[in-house]
């Protein structure tokens, strides 16, 4: 019994760590991607020498932010694994977590590379790197949307009392996937709300994504339970 209690304490601590990783990733992105890097709102002059240092430092913060998607997603998958007799959906979630983390880290790579040699790059190359970064971020709907769908399925198909998260979390993940979908429109529009700097294709998915992270972090904290009490299934 003592061994079981110790194991559950370790799991609860690990789940909280993964939840905190998601929250810290949002804070780091606000610093690196919004305040310094200028990804949100979209940077108008990436080769402006007045902003080079800020963008470079912001890229470092973005890299750290996106790397934390790994433990964040692993925590969700670990909680899902507890509800499964045979691990399937939790493993699929880990695949999407890995793919999403790689895509996000490549965004930071592009942003950093864009300002690495701005005086030597042609304007078209700088534009290409900016386009590539935003395409990675918002056009990769099947990766991040698929991640949400897998979480939703794992919640909605589970029996009551064996769900990894409350049922409403499943529906929320379906809605998150739907709100990410407009990002696919960037391929067809260079101007307006459906372009990569538009309200529908950029702002809506980005806001939905980071709100989704916050809600899933709360769900992991809730599943971990209070100190001295067992972790939860629903």
Secondary structure as UniProt FT lines:
FT   HELIX           2..29
FT   HELIX           30..36
FT   TURN            39..42
FT   TURN            46..47
FT   HELIX           49..51
FT   HELIX           52..67
FT   HELIX           69..82
FT   HELIX           89..114
FT   TURN            115..116
FT   TURN            118..120
FT   HELIX           123..138
FT   HELIX           141..156
FT   TURN            160..161
FT   HELIX           167..180
FT   HELIX           181..187
FT   TURN            193..194
FT   TURN            196..197
FT   HELIX           199..204
FT   HELIX           205..224
FT   TURN            227..228
//
